[in-house]
Amino acid sequence: MCGIVGYIGNDNGIEVVFNGLVRLEYRGYDSVGIGFKENGKIKTIKSVGRIQKSDVAPGMPNLEEKLKEDGKFKFSSHIVIGHTRWATHGAPNERNAHPHVSMSGRFAIVHNGIIENYYTLKKELESKGYKFASETDSEVIAHLIDYFYDSDFLEAVKKTLTKLNGAYSFLVISQKDDVLIGTKKGSPLCVGIGDNEIIISSDEMPFVDRTKKVIYLSDNELVVAQFNGKYDVKSFEGINIEKEIKEVPYDIEAITKGGYKHFMLKEIHEQSMTVKNTFISRVDHIDTMLRDNFPNLPRNINRVIYLGCGTSLYAGMVGMYITERYAHVPSRAEYASEFIYRDPVIFRNDVCIAVSQSGETADTKEALRIVKGKGAYISGIVNTVGSQIARLAGRGMYLHAGPEIGVASTKAFTSQIIAINLFNMLLIDNNSYKQEMINEMKKLPMKIGEVFDTEDYIKDITPEIAKYKSFLYLGRDINYPVALEGALKMKEIAYIHAEGYSSGEMKHGPIALVDENMLSVFIITGEKKIYQKTLNNLIEIKARKGNVLVITDNVGEVKKYLDNDDYVVRVPCTIPQLSPIINIIPLQLLAYYVADYLGREIDKPRNLAKSVTVE
């Protein structure tokens, strides 16, 4: 959530920052703003709504119309900061949008995260005569820097940092000083080192077209950026720190739509490639993963705990089924947001795996920190190189799925399931099992390609599907998490009520909802025993005149029980451990085409953030 980007260099920073904010849209936001130095003063321009004009909602306010005239930028500055805000403290309006300027007008800040003690700080500042223009927690930062300023900009920032509690990153510019300062504690921040320019942002996307040289700040570090591409990294106490310059692991093409209407559709179609990228360098060298990815993994594991939120939690639930059934190790999947408040009982031989696309999810990171403090073995399965969870865990696996721009996760989910299967192969001392898994993984890209043969059918039925007011997604065993994830996608981007349920629980309440306004979506694949039980649930729905859509690898059998008003999507057969990958793709496509038919803003669904960096 909240994206920040700042520029210092010789080009027009307003254009650079504006374009950077566009690339940070995936993080989710409800207002946006830019701050810059002009004629010796700090100027801010803010808007609720969008960064650019929206074709879907042409009347929505946007920043672009305030910055441009006849398609050209009206302003120019060499030191600029920008922000996309996802409201926490105070309503989404221009008053609360960033940047926030100190009462004196000398400093402006953009901030990601939460200042937990802001109310106390606000009262202290008000007692000293400071007046607040917003309802946000962020504004205290600007006033504190102003309060501590005594001709030394960096010293004022350092003193401010000693007063702040919480997880945050912020950028600050000064009316007098020609530097840009960025700080990090708990929220992501990285530094792009360009040709005579520095770009500081929440991730690499705002600068990947200008430079691939990047340094990742760690917690309690700050950067002072100057003109001509010079910079210094320091601790919050002011001690100089040498940072390794790394290379951004993708190109500008990876964050463009590539001819697709939306990023989400592009990312759905990338899954043949992305699942292969996750396993291809590892599947023939499983034994080396113990050394390279999970060093010192306990021999006598007490239990495996998967920690995650949303889609990543559902991937962890798939892992729970695999770990218990095939590795015969007790396993749980935990909502990280609940786990952190439970004072969980953790044993030293527990293995805890944090699952997160961004690697920045606040609840998941905090859950991992708690587990680490209790002495258990920790690791991470994340997509974003250098992210906070990756650094905190220190071991685990990167997905190598490439940047995921669409807020609703797709390719990360399927790659997470691959990574979880690879991890479980370390726990299973059975060569025939491993060989079957390797063979089936290698067939997956082809089988995913077969799934897309159903895309035209899904598009054709979309106008009928979009008429339903509610959806009940039903799956059993390892496909219960698929039902949860399928329902989540319909909620996220189509804004239609959808609920995922274990099909075995259908008779314990949900069946009361069956009527002409609800469509029951079944996942019926895999082992005969489980397949037959779920098919029986479908028959019970049909006995009550309910309409159904079925994802199945046995169309002939299922069609015996369906009417002409029902829908069937054929998927190829695979082993149960990999079936969630095959089965979720039609549900991703279904949600996408329903949302598109209804005119939703698919890549930027309302109220949602891609990376939830606050609890």
Secondary structure, DSSP 8 states (H G I E B T S, - for coil): --EEEEEEESS-HHHHHHHHHHHTGGG--SEEEEEEEETTEEEEEEEESBSS--SSSTTS-BSHHHHEETTEES---SEEEEEEE--SSS-SSTTTSS-EE-TTSSEEEEEEEEETTHHHHHHHHHHTT---SSS-STHHHHHHHHHH-SS-HHHHHHHHHTT--EEEEEEEEESS---EEEEEEBS--EEEE-SSEEEEESSSTTTTTT--EEEE--TTEEEEE-GGG-EEEEETT--B-----EE-SS-GGGGS-TT-SSHHHHHHHTHHHHHHHHHTTTTT-HHHHHHHTSTT--SS--EEEEEE-THHHHHHHHHHHHHHHHS---EEEEEHHHHTTS-----TTEEEEEEESSS--HHHHHHHHHHHHTT-EEEEEESSTT-HHHHHH--EEE-------SSS--HHHHHHHHHHHHHHHHH---HHHHHHHHHHHHHHHHHHHHHGGGHHHHHHHHHHHTT-SEEEEEE-GGGHHHHHHHHHHIIIII--EEEEEEGGGGGGTGGGG-STTEEEEEEE-S-HHHHHHHHHHHHHHHHTT-EEEEEES-HHHHHTT--TT-EEEE-----GGGHHHHHHHHHHHHHHHHHHHTT--TTS-TT--SS----
